[in-house]
Amino acid sequence: MAFGDGLADLVGRRFGASNKWTFNKDKSIAGSLAFVAGSFFGSYGLILWLTSTGAMDVLQLSGVGLLARLFVIAVICAGVELVPLFDDNWTVPTAAALLSAFLLN
């Protein structure tokens, strides 16, 4: 999620001034899309790197199953980041950890 959060900030500041969400004016659609893309590709890249170095066992999931689950996790975490009730520095990693434990095991 660190990849996604950083990319969302950069893209949101650059391209998000004119496309804010109606329910959260601090966040932009462009930033949210960047969050999903950064989280998805960053997570997949990290999984590939860790499995290729032997630091992580090969997951039971592979191919489309893994990609679909990573995408779902990224989209839900982007939604959690949009909720202005709590600090997203706590809620997004917590959501990512819970979803990963549920969807990737």
C-alpha positions in Angstrom: 0.0 0.0 0.0 3.0 2.3 0.4 3.5 2.4 -3.4 -0.2 3.3 -3.9 -0.3 6.0 -1.2 2.8 7.7 -2.5 1.7 7.6 -6.1 -1.8 8.8 -5.1 -0.3 11.9 -3.4 1.9 12.7 -6.4 -0.8 12.1 -9.1 -3.6 13.7 -7.0 -1.6 16.9 -6.5 -0.7 17.1 -10.2 -3.9 16.0 -11.9 -6.6 15.9 -9.2 -7.5 19.6 -8.8 -10.5 19.4 -11.1 -11.8 15.9 -10.3 -12.4 15.7 -6.5 -14.8 13.2 -5.1 -18.2 14.7 -4.1 -18.1 13.1 -0.6 -14.5 13.8 0.2 -13.0 17.0 -1.3 -9.5 16.2 0.0 -9.2 13.2 -2.4 -9.4 13.1 -6.1 -10.5 10.4 -8.6 -7.0 10.7 -10.3 -5.3 10.0 -7.0 -7.6 7.1 -6.2 -6.9 5.5 -9.6 -3.2 6.0 -9.0 -3.5 4.4 -5.6 -5.1 1.3 -7.1 -2.5 1.1 -9.9 0.5 1.7 -7.5 -0.8 -0.7 -4.9 -1.6 -3.4 -7.5 1.7 -3.3 -9.4 3.8 -2.7 -6.3 2.3 -5.7 -4.5 2.6 -7.9 -7.5 6.2 -6.8 -8.0 7.0 -7.4 -4.4 5.5 -10.9 -4.5 7.5 -11.7 -7.6 10.7 -10.5 -6.1 10.2 -12.3 -2.8 9.3 -15.6 -4.4 12.2 -15.4 -6.9 14.7 -14.9 -4.1 13.3 -17.7 -2.0 12.3 -15.3 0.8 8.6 -16.3 0.4 7.1 -19.6 -0.5 5.3 -19.7 -3.8 1.6 -18.9 -3.1 -1.0 -21.5 -3.9 -2.5 -18.8 -6.2 -0.9 -17.9 -9.4 -1.7 -16.2 -12.6 -5.2 -14.7 -12.9 -6.3 -15.8 -9.5 -3.5 -13.9 -7.8 -3.9 -10.9 -10.0 -7.7 -10.7 -9.4 -7.3 -10.9 -5.6 -4.5 -8.3 -5.6 -6.8 -6.0 -7.6 -9.7 -6.5 -5.2 -7.4 -5.7 -2.3 -6.1 -2.6 -4.0 -9.6 -1.4 -4.8 -11.0 -2.0 -1.4 -8.0 -0.3 0.3 -8.5 2.7 -2.1 -12.1 2.9 -0.8 -11.0 2.7 2.8 -8.6 5.6 2.1 -11.6 7.7 1.0 -13.5 7.4 4.2 -12.7 10.6 6.1 -13.7 9.2 9.6 -10.3 7.8 10.7 -6.6 8.3 10.0 -5.9 6.4 6.7 -2.3 5.8 7.8 -3.9 3.2 10.2 -7.0 2.1 8.4 -5.5 1.3 5.0 -2.6 -0.9 6.2 -5.0 -2.7 8.6 -7.5 -3.3 5.8 -4.7 -4.5 3.5 -3.4 -6.9 6.2 -6.9 -8.3 7.0 -7.8 -8.7 3.3 -4.4 -10.3 2.5 -4.8 -12.8 5.3 -8.3 -13.6 4.1 -7.8 -13.6 0.3 -4.2 -14.8 -0.1 -4.2 -17.7 2.3 
